[in-house]
């Protein structure tokens, strides 16, 4: 999705113009053009793609409904009529199908989960129970939201939103029953501000703009006090002290982000031996040294240390957030590294966790196994670097890695990570074209097409799914349509292994020649340099077109073991769609 050109159609059964105005505001990126659909015609709009509102260029949609309006069975439950669970969920399924159909018309659909009418209480605990032929309203709403989430979960275009949190944040100001009766404005400005912030956070995540690395100070950031003066025994962390417990809570929140693929690192002015000992020996530490992808613990300038860490981890400055309790250090980093996000940080230590959650900088449409194991990959990379430094030559080091490259066709088990890689990889990317999960699967299944996902592992660990490549065969000519690889495995011969699978496929289908055309973008020069200088493919004078004629075999590096997805030895490529 083009982050600079988002047009969202707002569909609701309550007045929602204020949300549209907030989405258009430039106070928070991205700016979203919003069009409000006709009031209270949700089902009609979702059912009819021929309506003019769908033809005005919208590439996103918000569908925000009241449960009693969207699901008639729920309205009857509120009226104390007898409704079975089966009747209720059948209506939810019908509504979910309408959302699914609408997702075919846009790139993203946002659906706030249903909340109880704010002024409705019912009969207390009875609303959480069910009895023969009847179900409590609160219990019904829980089942409805769970069923809706279940039905929409597999569609990567649909993003559910936690509206109950917006209501809780606004408190008694969330709704005004009198205003609803007079204007059909159900929610307050505070609710709409929270909703807009969540929508924009998800849009940034879809565009690959969520933050990847949190760089943390130590003293008075991860624990209370100065470890160099008091020792680890004297810092505030955990225990029964409210300040100490707040630091432990903060660490738990950071660990949760780390488990979703966010990378943690340390930049601290401290004695390294003392600080590392505190991390390893303090039994109250939630975060262990293995939770950090790297650190710079010394007395040098923090901005310089952050820059070095970014280079070590191969991350852009715009993917980094720096958290430090010291305003002078924050100001220094802001000035020196303007692309690094440096949030203001509360003086009150007990507000750290709240401040972290309020950032809305880590939203992503999905989390893969590779995401969750990202830090482990960096730890393994440090071990590889150490091995490299002790090797006599590059060839010896590559041979020592015992690299295995596994290629497999796209399918349900790898499509989420494949789509993530396809739409976010910029440097080693031949064409930088973009496709959704559904489009990728459809393309790979067409006759005479092959789209492979590549997993890379070595003796130090598993890199996960790190590459995608595709080739199309037409008669005696084949074209490499996509060739992309994560930067963390570049330069290790994996690229030639990928070319081998594509060229073998093309040759098996009768191609006499396979051509790869480089399409320049702002960031894919490393891919051009590889094809020009290292691929071994002949090229034209402009070095924008590369080819291989199939009267000869393409050489695979000897230090790589290339296997098919079932783990067997190299065999005939799978002819997708044939």
N, C-alpha and C positions, 0 to 999 in steps of 0.2 A: 504494500500500500504506500502510495506517495504521501509522505507526512506533510508536504506543503500544499496538498490539494485534496483535502478531506471535506466531503459534503455529506452531512448526516440528515436523514429524514426522521423527524420525531413523530412517532405514532403513539397516541395515548387516549385514555378515556377520562382525562382530567386536564385542566389548563396547564400548559407546559411551556408557555412563551418565555418565562424567565430563564429556564434552562437553556433555551436557544440563545438568548442574549449572553449568558455566561460563557457558553461554548465559543462564541465569536470573539470573546475578549482576548486580548494579547497578554494579559497578566501571567498566563501559564501556557507553555507550549504543549501541543500545537494549537494554532488558531483553526477552529472548525466552523465552516459554513453550515448553518442549520436552517432547515425548512420545516415548519410545523404543519403536519397533515391536518385534514379536517377533523374537528373535535368528535370524539366518541364514535368513530367508525372503524375501530380496530380490525374486526373480523373482515369487514368488506374490503379494506385496504390490503390486508394480508392475502386475501383470496384472489384479488384481481390484479394481475401484473400489467393490464392495459390502462390502468388509471394514470392520469397525467403526472401525478406526484412521483411515480416511478420513472418517468421519462425526462426528468429535469436534471439529470446528471448526478444523482445521489450515489455514492459508493459505500455508504454505511447507513445503518438504520437503528433506531432505538424503539423498542416496543415495551411500553410501561403501562401496565393495567392494574386495576383493582381486582382482587380475587373474586369478589362477589359479582363483578360485572363480566369478567372473562369466563367464569365457570358458574353456570346457573345452579348446579348441584350445591355449590358452596353457599350461594345466596339462600337456597332453601334450608341449608343447615343453620344459618344465622336466624332464620325464621322458625326454627324448632320443628321443621318437617323431618320426617324419617327419610334418610338417604343412606344407601349402603356404600361401603368402601369401593365396591366394584363400579357402581354408577359414577362415583366421584372421579375415580382414576381414569375411567373411559373418556370423560370430558377433558381431563388434563392431556391425555394422549392426542385427542383431536386438536387441542390448542397447540401442542408441540409440533404437530404435523404442519400447521399453518406457519409456524416460525421456520421450520425446515424449508418449506417452499419459498418463503421470503428470502432466505439466505442465498438462493440461486441468483438473485437479482443484484446483490451487493457483495462487497468484499468482507464486511463485518456487520454482525447484528448484536446489539447489546440488549439484554433482557434483565431488568431488575426483578429479583425474586419477590414473591407476594408477601405483604405484611398485613396484620390484622387492622381493621378500621380503628383509628386511634381512640375514638370515644366509646368503643365497644368493650365491655368487660365480660358479659355473659354471667355464668354462674360459678365462677372460680374454678376449683379443681375438677369439677365435672366436665369442663371443656377439654380436658386432656384424656378423657376416657371414651371408650366405645361400648356399645351394648347392642344386642340383636336388632338389626334394622336401623340403627342410628349411630352417629359418631359425633363426638365433641368437636366444636369449631376449631379450637387450637390444635388438637390432634389432627384434624382434617387438613389444616393449613400446612403442618409439618409434612404430612404425607404428600400433599400436592407439590410442594417445593422439591422434595426428594425425588418424586416421580418425574417432574419437569427436568431436573438436573440429569437424571438417568437417561431420559429420552434424547437429550440434546448433547450429551457428553462427547459423542464421537464426531460431532461436526466442529471442525477447527475454526470455522467462521463465526460461531456463536459464542458469546461471552456473557456468562451470568454475573450479575452484580448483587452484592449484599446490601439491599436497601434497608434492612433492619438496623445496620450499623449507622446509616445516615440518620435514622429516626432517633436512635439512642444518643447520638452526638448532639442533636438539636434539642433533645429532651422535650419538655412541655411546649416548646416553641415549634415543634415539628409540623403540627397541623393546627388549623383553626376551623372548628365545625361551622361557625357562623359565616366565615369567609367562603367556605365550600358551598354553603347553601346560596350565597349571594352571587358568587362569580365562578363556581366550579374550580377554584384554585385550591387544590387539596393540600399542597405542601408549601412550606415556608422557603424563603430565600436561602436560609442556612442549609436546608436539605438539598436544594438544587446546586449550591456551591460544592457540597461534598460529592454529589452525583457527577458533576462536571469534572471534578478533580480525578475521580476514579476512571471515568471514560478516557480522559486525556492520558492518564498513566498507562492504561491498556493499549492505547494507540501508539504510545512511545515504545511499549514492549513489542507490539506487532512489527514496528519499523526497525527493531533491533537497537533501540536507543536506551534500553534499560542499563543501569550501571552494573559492571562486571566485577569490580574490585573495590573493597573497602580497606583503606589504609588507616590504621589506628595508632594513636599514641598509647602509652602505658600508664604512667603516673597520673592519677586523678581522671583517667579515662576508662581503663579496664579495671583498675582498682583504686581505692582511696589512699592518698598519701604518697610519699616518695620512697620507693623501695631501696634506693641507694643510701638513704639516711636511716631507715627504720628496719631494713631487712624484710624478707617476705612475711615473717611472723608478725610484723608490726603494721602491715597495710590493712585497710578496711575492705573485707571481701567475705561475703556469706555470713555465717553465724547467725546470731540473734540480734545483731545491730541493724537497724533499719537502713542506714547508709550502706553498710556492707552488703546487705541483702539486695539493695537496689543495683549494685555493681554485678552481683551474681545474676540477677534478672536480665540485665543488659547483655551479659555474656551469653545467656541462654537464647536471647533474641538473635544475637549475631550467629550463634551456632545453627539456629534454625535457618537463617539465610544461607549459611555455608552449605547446609544439607540440600538446598535447592540449586546449588551451582554457583552462588556468589562467592568470590574468592576473598579471603582475608589475608592481610599482611600487616606488618608492624613497622612503623618508623618512629623511633623514640631516641631522645637524648638521654642516654644512660650508659652505664657500664654493661657491656653485653653479657659477660659472665654472670653478673649479679641478676640481671633481668631474666635471662634464660633459666637460671636456677629457680627464680620465683615462679616462672611458668610451669616448670617441671615438678617442683617439690611442694608447692602450696596445695594442700588437699582440697581447698575451697575453689580452686580454679576449675571453671566449667570448660574453658577453652584450653586445649593442650597444644604442645608445639607442633603436633601433626595436623592441627587445624589451620595452620598458617602456611601459605604457599611460599612465603619468603619474609625476610625482615632485614632492616638496616637499623641496628642498635649501636649508636656511636654518638660523637659530639659534633658531627658535621651538620651543615645546613639541611633542614628537612626537605626543602624543595629539591635540592640536588639528589637527596636519597630517594625521593619519590620518582624522580626522572629515571634514575638507575633501575629501580624496581620495575617500572613500566617497560623499560627496554628488556630486562631479564625475562619478564613474563609475556613479552610481545603484545602489549595492550596499549591502545591509544589513550591519550590523556583524557579524552572526553568520556571514557568509560570508567573513570576513577572518581571516588568520593573520599575525601579526607576528613577524619573526625579527630578533633583535638580540643581539650578543655581550655587551652591557652589562646586567648584572642590575638596575641601578638604573632604566634606561630601560624594561626589561620590567615592573618592578614599577609604574612610573608608568602605563603603558598599561593594565595589568591593573586598576588602581584606577579609572582614569578611564573606560575603555571595557570594561565587564565582559563584553560579548557577543563581543568580539574574542578569538580564541584566541591565547594567548601561551605557547608551549611553553618549558620549561626548555631551555637550549642548552648544549652541552658546552664546557668550557673548552679542551679539546684540539681545535685547528683541524682536525686530520686525521680527526676523527670527524663533521664537518659533514654529509657526504653520507649517511653511515649514519643520522644523526639525522633527516635529511629523509625518507628512505625509511621509517623506522620510524613516522612519524606516522600513516599510514593515514587521511589526511584528504581524499584526492583521488580515491577510487574512484568510478567511474561506470559504469552498465551499458553505455554506448555513447559513441562520439565521432563527431561529425558534421563535415562540412566547415566549417560555421559555427563550431563549437567551435575548430577548429584555426586559424581566421583571426580569432579574437576580438580579439586585440591590434591587428591591422591596422585593425579597425573603430573602435577607440578612437582610434588615430592619425588616421584620417580624420575622426572626430568633432571632434578639436581643430581641424582645418582648417576644418570647417563653422562652428565657433564663431567663429573668426577672421573668416570671411566675414560672419557675422551681425553682428559688431561694427562692420563697415565699411558695412553696408547702411543705407539711409535709413529703410526701413520693414520691418515683418514681411512684408508682401506682396512687396516687392522681394526679400527674402532667400529666401522660399519659391520664387519664380519662378526665382531664380538657381540653385537646387539641381538643376533639371532632373530632377525625381522621376519614376521609372518604377515602377509597381506591376504585377507580373505575377501572375496567378492561374492555378492549375492544380488538377486533381483529385488526390486522394491516390493514391499508387502506390508500388511498390517503391523508386523513386528518392528519395522524400521522406518516407517513413513514419517512419523513425527520428527525424529531426529534428522532424517534426510531432508525434509522440507525446511527445517530450521537452518541446516547447513547450506542448502541451496540458496536461500533468500538472504543470508547474512554474510557469506564468504565474499570477500572483495579482492584480496591481493592475488591469490592463486586461483583465478577464475577467467577462463578463456573468453566468455561472451557476456557474463553478468546478467543473463536473462533471468526472470523471476517467474515462478509458478506456485500455485496453491498445492496442498496435498492431493486434492482430487485431480488436478491437472497433471501433476507428476505421475500419478498412478496410471491415468488414462494414456498419457504419452508412452510410457514404458510398455504398455500392453498392446500397442498397435503393431501390426505386422511389419517385420523388417526393422523394428526398433529394438535397441537394447539400452537400458539404463541400469547401471550397476551401482550399488553402494559398497564402499570399501571399508573394512575394519582392519586396523593395524595393531599389532602387539609385538613386544619383544621380551627379553628375559627380565626386564625390570618391571613390566606391567603392561596393562592394556590401555591403548589410546582411545578405544571405542571407535565409533563410526566417524571417520574423518575425511572421507572423499566420496565424490559422485562423478560419474562420467557417463556420457551417452553418445550413441552413434546411430545414424540413420542410413540405410542402404537402399538405393534406387538404381536398379540395373547393375551396370558395372562400376558405379560410382558410390562411394560412401562419404558421409560428412560427419565429423565430430561436432555435435551440437552443444555439448556441455563438457567441461573439464574443470573440476574445482577440487581443492584440497586444503584442509586446515593448515594454517601456518606452522602448527606445532610439529608436524611431521615432514615439512618441506626439506629438501636437500638430502634425503636419505635413500633415494632410489625408488621410493614408492611411486613416483610419477611414471617411471618406465614400466613398472608392474601394471599400472592402470592402462597405459597405452597398449601393452601386450594383450589385455583382455578385449579391448575395443577392436584392435586390428585383427585379432583371431576371429572375432564375431563377423567382421566385415568380409574376411577372406572366406569363411565357411558359407556365406551367402552369395558368393560369386563375385564380389567386388574386385576389380583389378587395381583400384587406387582408392586410398582414403585421404581426405583433405581436412585440415583443421584451419579455420579462419579466425584470426585474432581480432576481436572488437575492443578497441581501446575505451577505457573508462578512467576516472580520476585516480583510481587506486590499484589497478590490476597490472601495473608495470612488472612486478615480480613474475607473473605468469608469462608475459611476453619475453622476459629475459630468459626464462627456463626454456621455452620453445626455441628461441633463437640460438642460445649458446650451449644448451645441455641435452636437449631431447634427442639429438642425432637425426632429426627429420630434415630432409632438404627444404629449402625455402626460396621464396621469390626475392627480388632485389630490395623490396621495401620491408622484408621480414614481417609480413602480415599474413602470409599464407604458407602453410606447411603441409607436407604430404608424405605418403609412403606407398610405394608400388609393391604389390603382393607377389611379385616374382621372387621375393626373398623374405626370409623370416626376420621378424623384429627381435633384437636381442634383449633378453631379460637379465637384469643384474644378478650375478651369481650369489650375492649375499642375502637374497630375498627368497623365501618360500612362498609361492603363490598357490592358493587353494580356493576351491569353490565353497559356497556357503554351507554345504553339508560336511565340510571338513575333509573331503576326499582329495586326492592328488589332482593336479591340474587336468582338466578334461575338456571336452567340447563345450563351447559357450552355449548357454541356454538360448534358444531362438524364441524370444518373447513374441507372442502373438501368432506364431506360425503353427 
